[in-house]
Structure formats: C-alpha cells, structure tokens
C-alpha cells in the first residue's frame, strides 16, 4: 500500500487497513511517501520496481 504523508485521513485509513489485513494473515507493505499528498507523483520506473518487489 502506498500513501502520501500529507494525506492525513488516508494515512490513518491505510494503517488501519494494513493492521486488519495483517491480523487476517496477509503480508502487508505500507510505504508513506514524503512530501506527497492525495495524488501521488511517482516515477514510473520506481513504481514498477516497487510493484515487482512485492
């Protein structure tokens, strides 16, 4: 899961969702992106590396 640090409501929701998924036995990765808001601006190569690394 990926969320911008300046998107406070979604940061909290993402962390809650991650906790619920982990409690259900899922492996969860949460990355909070510095200096990002609700609309994430991510380099396409970095995004693909992130996806492939999961």
mmCIF file as gemmi writes it, N, C-alpha and C atoms, coordinates in Angstrom:
data_model
loop_
_atom_site.group_PDB
_atom_site.id
_atom_site.type_symbol
_atom_site.label_atom_id
_atom_site.label_alt_id
_atom_site.label_comp_id
_atom_site.label_asym_id
_atom_site.label_entity_id
_atom_site.label_seq_id
_atom_site.pdbx_PDB_ins_code
_atom_site.Cartn_x
_atom_site.Cartn_y
_atom_site.Cartn_z
_atom_site.occupancy
_atom_site.B_iso_or_equiv
_atom_site.pdbx_formal_charge
_atom_site.auth_seq_id
_atom_site.auth_asym_id
_atom_site.pdbx_PDB_model_num
ATOM 1 N N . UNK Axp A 1 ? 0.849 -1.152 0 1 0 ? 1 A 1
ATOM 2 C CA . UNK Axp A 1 ? 0 0 0 1 0 ? 1 A 1
ATOM 3 C C . UNK Axp A 1 ? 0.903 1.225 0 1 0 ? 1 A 1
ATOM 4 N N . UNK Axp A 2 ? 0.466 2.251 -0.684 1 0 ? 2 A 1
ATOM 5 C CA . UNK Axp A 2 ? 1.262 3.462 -0.833 1 0 ? 2 A 1
ATOM 6 C C . UNK Axp A 2 ? 0.349 4.656 -0.582 1 0 ? 2 A 1
ATOM 7 N N . UNK Axp A 3 ? 0.83 5.602 0.236 1 0 ? 3 A 1
ATOM 8 C CA . UNK Axp A 3 ? 0.023 6.77 0.587 1 0 ? 3 A 1
ATOM 9 C C . UNK Axp A 3 ? 0.951 7.968 0.794 1 0 ? 3 A 1
ATOM 10 N N . UNK Axp A 4 ? 0.454 9.159 0.495 1 0 ? 4 A 1
ATOM 11 C CA . UNK Axp A 4 ? 1.235 10.377 0.7 1 0 ? 4 A 1
ATOM 12 C C . UNK Axp A 4 ? 1.174 10.837 2.145 1 0 ? 4 A 1
ATOM 13 N N . UNK Axp A 5 ? 2.302 11.279 2.695 1 0 ? 5 A 1
ATOM 14 C CA . UNK Axp A 5 ? 2.36 11.673 4.102 1 0 ? 5 A 1
ATOM 15 C C . UNK Axp A 5 ? 1.453 12.859 4.429 1 0 ? 5 A 1
ATOM 16 N N . UNK Axp A 6 ? 1.177 13.719 3.458 1 0 ? 6 A 1
ATOM 17 C CA . UNK Axp A 6 ? 0.357 14.905 3.701 1 0 ? 6 A 1
ATOM 18 C C . UNK Axp A 6 ? -1.138 14.617 3.575 1 0 ? 6 A 1
ATOM 19 N N . UNK Axp A 7 ? -1.495 13.382 3.312 1 0 ? 7 A 1
ATOM 20 C CA . UNK Axp A 7 ? -2.897 12.988 3.164 1 0 ? 7 A 1
ATOM 21 C C . UNK Axp A 7 ? -3.334 12.276 4.448 1 0 ? 7 A 1
ATOM 22 N N . UNK Axp A 8 ? -3.44 13.067 5.528 1 0 ? 8 A 1
ATOM 23 C CA . UNK Axp A 8 ? -3.604 12.534 6.883 1 0 ? 8 A 1
ATOM 24 C C . UNK Axp A 8 ? -4.731 11.511 7.01 1 0 ? 8 A 1
ATOM 25 N N . UNK Axp A 9 ? -5.889 11.795 6.464 1 0 ? 9 A 1
ATOM 26 C CA . UNK Axp A 9 ? -7.003 10.855 6.572 1 0 ? 9 A 1
ATOM 27 C C . UNK Axp A 9 ? -6.689 9.515 5.948 1 0 ? 9 A 1
ATOM 28 N N . UNK Axp A 10 ? -6.035 9.545 4.812 1 0 ? 10 A 1
ATOM 29 C CA . UNK Axp A 10 ? -5.689 8.299 4.122 1 0 ? 10 A 1
ATOM 30 C C . UNK Axp A 10 ? -4.519 7.593 4.785 1 0 ? 10 A 1
ATOM 31 N N . UNK Axp A 11 ? -3.613 8.341 5.414 1 0 ? 11 A 1
ATOM 32 C CA . UNK Axp A 11 ? -2.519 7.686 6.145 1 0 ? 11 A 1
ATOM 33 C C . UNK Axp A 11 ? -3.115 6.842 7.265 1 0 ? 11 A 1
ATOM 34 N N . UNK Axp A 12 ? -4.026 7.439 8.038 1 0 ? 12 A 1
ATOM 35 C CA . UNK Axp A 12 ? -4.665 6.707 9.135 1 0 ? 12 A 1
ATOM 36 C C . UNK Axp A 12 ? -5.449 5.503 8.614 1 0 ? 12 A 1
ATOM 37 N N . UNK Axp A 13 ? -6.215 5.708 7.546 1 0 ? 13 A 1
ATOM 38 C CA . UNK Axp A 13 ? -7.016 4.619 6.979 1 0 ? 13 A 1
ATOM 39 C C . UNK Axp A 13 ? -6.125 3.503 6.439 1 0 ? 13 A 1
ATOM 40 N N . UNK Axp A 14 ? -5.021 3.877 5.813 1 0 ? 14 A 1
ATOM 41 C CA . UNK Axp A 14 ? -4.096 2.882 5.271 1 0 ? 14 A 1
ATOM 42 C C . UNK Axp A 14 ? -3.484 2.057 6.388 1 0 ? 14 A 1
ATOM 43 N N . UNK Axp A 15 ? -3.092 2.717 7.465 1 0 ? 15 A 1
ATOM 44 C CA . UNK Axp A 15 ? -2.501 1.993 8.585 1 0 ? 15 A 1
ATOM 45 C C . UNK Axp A 15 ? -3.522 1.072 9.253 1 0 ? 15 A 1
ATOM 46 N N . UNK Axp A 16 ? -4.766 1.52 9.364 1 0 ? 16 A 1
ATOM 47 C CA . UNK Axp A 16 ? -5.828 0.678 9.934 1 0 ? 16 A 1
ATOM 48 C C . UNK Axp A 16 ? -6.102 -0.529 9.043 1 0 ? 16 A 1
ATOM 49 N N . UNK Axp A 17 ? -6.158 -0.284 7.743 1 0 ? 17 A 1
ATOM 50 C CA . UNK Axp A 17 ? -6.392 -1.377 6.798 1 0 ? 17 A 1
ATOM 51 C C . UNK Axp A 17 ? -5.244 -2.377 6.842 1 0 ? 17 A 1
ATOM 52 N N . UNK Axp A 18 ? -4.022 -1.873 6.898 1 0 ? 18 A 1
ATOM 53 C CA . UNK Axp A 18 ? -2.858 -2.757 6.97 1 0 ? 18 A 1
ATOM 54 C C . UNK Axp A 18 ? -2.916 -3.624 8.22 1 0 ? 18 A 1
ATOM 55 N N . UNK Axp A 19 ? -3.289 -3.037 9.344 1 0 ? 19 A 1
ATOM 56 C CA . UNK Axp A 19 ? -3.385 -3.8 10.592 1 0 ? 19 A 1
ATOM 57 C C . UNK Axp A 19 ? -4.447 -4.891 10.488 1 0 ? 19 A 1
ATOM 58 N N . UNK Axp A 20 ? -5.59 -4.566 9.886 1 0 ? 20 A 1
ATOM 59 C CA . UNK Axp A 20 ? -6.659 -5.555 9.725 1 0 ? 20 A 1
ATOM 60 C C . UNK Axp A 20 ? -6.224 -6.686 8.797 1 0 ? 20 A 1
ATOM 61 N N . UNK Axp A 21 ? -5.543 -6.337 7.718 1 0 ? 21 A 1
ATOM 62 C CA . UNK Axp A 21 ? -5.061 -7.355 6.786 1 0 ? 21 A 1
ATOM 63 C C . UNK Axp A 21 ? -4.028 -8.26 7.445 1 0 ? 21 A 1
ATOM 64 N N . UNK Axp A 22 ? -3.113 -7.657 8.215 1 0 ? 22 A 1
ATOM 65 C CA . UNK Axp A 22 ? -2.102 -8.448 8.915 1 0 ? 22 A 1
ATOM 66 C C . UNK Axp A 22 ? -2.752 -9.379 9.934 1 0 ? 22 A 1
ATOM 67 N N . UNK Axp A 23 ? -3.777 -8.889 10.63 1 0 ? 23 A 1
ATOM 68 C CA . UNK Axp A 23 ? -4.488 -9.718 11.609 1 0 ? 23 A 1
ATOM 69 C C . UNK Axp A 23 ? -5.169 -10.907 10.938 1 0 ? 23 A 1
ATOM 70 N N . UNK Axp A 24 ? -5.527 -10.733 9.668 1 0 ? 24 A 1
ATOM 71 C CA . UNK Axp A 24 ? -6.155 -11.811 8.901 1 0 ? 24 A 1
ATOM 72 C C . UNK Axp A 24 ? -5.125 -12.727 8.249 1 0 ? 24 A 1
ATOM 73 N N . UNK Axp A 25 ? -3.839 -12.442 8.463 1 0 ? 25 A 1
ATOM 74 C CA . UNK Axp A 25 ? -2.79 -13.307 7.95 1 0 ? 25 A 1
ATOM 75 C C . UNK Axp A 25 ? -2.114 -12.847 6.673 1 0 ? 25 A 1
ATOM 76 N N . UNK Axp A 26 ? -2.48 -11.674 6.176 1 0 ? 26 A 1
ATOM 77 C CA . UNK Axp A 26 ? -1.877 -11.169 4.937 1 0 ? 26 A 1
ATOM 78 C C . UNK Axp A 26 ? -0.525 -10.524 5.222 1 0 ? 26 A 1
ATOM 79 N N . UNK Axp A 27 ? 0.347 -10.591 4.232 1 0 ? 27 A 1
ATOM 80 C CA . UNK Axp A 27 ? 1.607 -9.851 4.294 1 0 ? 27 A 1
ATOM 81 C C . UNK Axp A 27 ? 1.348 -8.481 3.688 1 0 ? 27 A 1
ATOM 82 N N . UNK Axp A 28 ? 1.664 -7.44 4.436 1 0 ? 28 A 1
ATOM 83 C CA . UNK Axp A 28 ? 1.331 -6.081 4.014 1 0 ? 28 A 1
ATOM 84 C C . UNK Axp A 28 ? 2.576 -5.214 4.036 1 0 ? 28 A 1
ATOM 85 N N . UNK Axp A 29 ? 2.717 -4.403 3 1 0 ? 29 A 1
ATOM 86 C CA . UNK Axp A 29 ? 3.763 -3.389 2.949 1 0 ? 29 A 1
ATOM 87 C C . UNK Axp A 29 ? 3.081 -2.034 2.851 1 0 ? 29 A 1
ATOM 88 N N . UNK Axp A 30 ? 3.459 -1.113 3.731 1 0 ? 30 A 1
ATOM 89 C CA . UNK Axp A 30 ? 2.924 0.25 3.682 1 0 ? 30 A 1
ATOM 90 C C . UNK Axp A 30 ? 4.097 1.198 3.482 1 0 ? 30 A 1
ATOM 91 N N . UNK Axp A 31 ? 4.041 1.96 2.418 1 0 ? 31 A 1
ATOM 92 C CA . UNK Axp A 31 ? 5.04 2.994 2.17 1 0 ? 31 A 1
ATOM 93 C C . UNK Axp A 31 ? 4.342 4.343 2.225 1 0 ? 31 A 1
ATOM 94 N N . UNK Axp A 32 ? 4.821 5.199 3.132 1 0 ? 32 A 1
ATOM 95 C CA . UNK Axp A 32 ? 4.292 6.555 3.256 1 0 ? 32 A 1
ATOM 96 C C . UNK Axp A 32 ? 5.288 7.471 2.556 1 0 ? 32 A 1
ATOM 97 N N . UNK Axp A 33 ? 4.839 8.084 1.47 1 0 ? 33 A 1
ATOM 98 C CA . UNK Axp A 33 ? 5.732 8.876 0.626 1 0 ? 33 A 1
ATOM 99 C C . UNK Axp A 33 ? 5.87 10.301 1.144 1 0 ? 33 A 1
ATOM 100 N N . UNK Axp A 34 ? 7.107 10.705 1.386 1 0 ? 34 A 1
ATOM 101 C CA . UNK Axp A 34 ? 7.404 12.053 1.866 1 0 ? 34 A 1
ATOM 102 C C . UNK Axp A 34 ? 6.97 13.113 0.867 1 0 ? 34 A 1
ATOM 103 N N . UNK Axp A 35 ? 6.485 14.224 1.4 1 0 ? 35 A 1
ATOM 104 C CA . UNK Axp A 35 ? 6.129 15.398 0.6 1 0 ? 35 A 1
ATOM 105 C C . UNK Axp A 35 ? 5.101 15.093 -0.489 1 0 ? 35 A 1
ATOM 106 N N . UNK Axp A 36 ? 4.242 14.099 -0.26 1 0 ? 36 A 1
ATOM 107 C CA . UNK Axp A 36 ? 3.196 13.748 -1.217 1 0 ? 36 A 1
ATOM 108 C C . UNK Axp A 36 ? 1.845 13.934 -0.542 1 0 ? 36 A 1
ATOM 109 N N . UNK Axp A 37 ? 0.862 14.3 -1.344 1 0 ? 37 A 1
ATOM 110 C CA . UNK Axp A 37 ? -0.495 14.456 -0.85 1 0 ? 37 A 1
ATOM 111 C C . UNK Axp A 37 ? -1.364 13.305 -1.308 1 0 ? 37 A 1
ATOM 112 N N . UNK Axp A 38 ? -2.633 13.626 -1.633 1 0 ? 38 A 1
ATOM 113 C CA . UNK Axp A 38 ? -3.582 12.585 -2.035 1 0 ? 38 A 1
ATOM 114 C C . UNK Axp A 38 ? -3.251 12.022 -3.421 1 0 ? 38 A 1
ATOM 115 N N . UNK Axp A 39 ? -2.841 12.885 -4.326 1 0 ? 39 A 1
ATOM 116 C CA . UNK Axp A 39 ? -2.463 12.444 -5.672 1 0 ? 39 A 1
ATOM 117 C C . UNK Axp A 39 ? -0.958 12.207 -5.664 1 0 ? 39 A 1
ATOM 118 N N . UNK Axp A 40 ? -0.569 10.954 -5.831 1 0 ? 40 A 1
ATOM 119 C CA . UNK Axp A 40 ? 0.849 10.599 -5.768 1 0 ? 40 A 1
ATOM 120 C C . UNK Axp A 40 ? 1.522 10.846 -7.106 1 0 ? 40 A 1
ATOM 121 N N . UNK Axp A 41 ? 2.705 11.408 -7.039 1 0 ? 41 A 1
ATOM 122 C CA . UNK Axp A 41 ? 3.53 11.6 -8.228 1 0 ? 41 A 1
ATOM 123 C C . UNK Axp A 41 ? 4.756 10.711 -8.033 1 0 ? 41 A 1
ATOM 124 N N . UNK Axp A 42 ? 4.771 9.609 -8.783 1 0 ? 42 A 1
ATOM 125 C CA . UNK Axp A 42 ? 5.815 8.605 -8.611 1 0 ? 42 A 1
ATOM 126 C C . UNK Axp A 42 ? 6.436 8.319 -9.969 1 0 ? 42 A 1
ATOM 127 N N . UNK Axp A 43 ? 7.749 8.324 -10.015 1 0 ? 43 A 1
ATOM 128 C CA . UNK Axp A 43 ? 8.472 7.966 -11.229 1 0 ? 43 A 1
ATOM 129 C C . UNK Axp A 43 ? 8.05 6.565 -11.664 1 0 ? 43 A 1
ATOM 130 N N . UNK Axp A 44 ? 7.768 6.393 -12.959 1 0 ? 44 A 1
ATOM 131 C CA . UNK Axp A 44 ? 7.251 5.102 -13.427 1 0 ? 44 A 1
ATOM 132 C C . UNK Axp A 44 ? 8.214 3.948 -13.184 1 0 ? 44 A 1
ATOM 133 N N . UNK Axp A 45 ? 9.507 4.186 -13.3 1 0 ? 45 A 1
ATOM 134 C CA . UNK Axp A 45 ? 10.47 3.113 -13.058 1 0 ? 45 A 1
ATOM 135 C C . UNK Axp A 45 ? 10.489 2.727 -11.576 1 0 ? 45 A 1
ATOM 136 N N . UNK Axp A 46 ? 10.405 3.739 -10.689 1 0 ? 46 A 1
ATOM 137 C CA . UNK Axp A 46 ? 10.362 3.463 -9.255 1 0 ? 46 A 1
ATOM 138 C C . UNK Axp A 46 ? 9.078 2.727 -8.884 1 0 ? 46 A 1
ATOM 139 N N . UNK Axp A 47 ? 7.966 3.115 -9.504 1 0 ? 47 A 1
ATOM 140 C CA . UNK Axp A 47 ? 6.697 2.45 -9.229 1 0 ? 47 A 1
ATOM 141 C C . UNK Axp A 47 ? 6.745 0.984 -9.658 1 0 ? 47 A 1
ATOM 142 N N . UNK Axp A 48 ? 7.27 0.721 -10.838 1 0 ? 48 A 1
ATOM 143 C CA . UNK Axp A 48 ? 7.361 -0.664 -11.309 1 0 ? 48 A 1
ATOM 144 C C . UNK Axp A 48 ? 8.287 -1.483 -10.414 1 0 ? 48 A 1
ATOM 145 N N . UNK Axp A 49 ? 9.386 -0.9 -9.971 1 0 ? 49 A 1
ATOM 146 C CA . UNK Axp A 49 ? 10.295 -1.605 -9.063 1 0 ? 49 A 1
ATOM 147 C C . UNK Axp A 49 ? 9.585 -1.91 -7.745 1 0 ? 49 A 1
ATOM 148 N N . UNK Axp A 50 ? 8.764 -0.968 -7.267 1 0 ? 50 A 1
ATOM 149 C CA . UNK Axp A 50 ? 8.004 -1.166 -6.032 1 0 ? 50 A 1
ATOM 150 C C . UNK Axp A 50 ? 7.011 -2.309 -6.211 1 0 ? 50 A 1
ATOM 151 N N . UNK Axp A 51 ? 6.284 -2.302 -7.325 1 0 ? 51 A 1
ATOM 152 C CA . UNK Axp A 51 ? 5.297 -3.349 -7.595 1 0 ? 51 A 1
ATOM 153 C C . UNK Axp A 51 ? 5.98 -4.71 -7.732 1 0 ? 51 A 1
ATOM 154 N N . UNK Axp A 52 ? 7.054 -4.772 -8.479 1 0 ? 52 A 1
ATOM 155 C CA . UNK Axp A 52 ? 7.749 -6.037 -8.7 1 0 ? 52 A 1
ATOM 156 C C . UNK Axp A 52 ? 8.426 -6.552 -7.439 1 0 ? 52 A 1
ATOM 157 N N . UNK Axp A 53 ? 8.733 -5.652 -6.507 1 0 ? 53 A 1
ATOM 158 C CA . UNK Axp A 53 ? 9.382 -6.048 -5.269 1 0 ? 53 A 1
ATOM 159 C C . UNK Axp A 53 ? 8.432 -6.623 -4.239 1 0 ? 53 A 1
ATOM 160 N N . UNK Axp A 54 ? 7.128 -6.579 -4.523 1 0 ? 54 A 1
ATOM 161 C CA . UNK Axp A 54 ? 6.155 -7.081 -3.544 1 0 ? 54 A 1
ATOM 162 C C . UNK Axp A 54 ? 6.082 -8.569 -3.537 1 0 ? 54 A 1
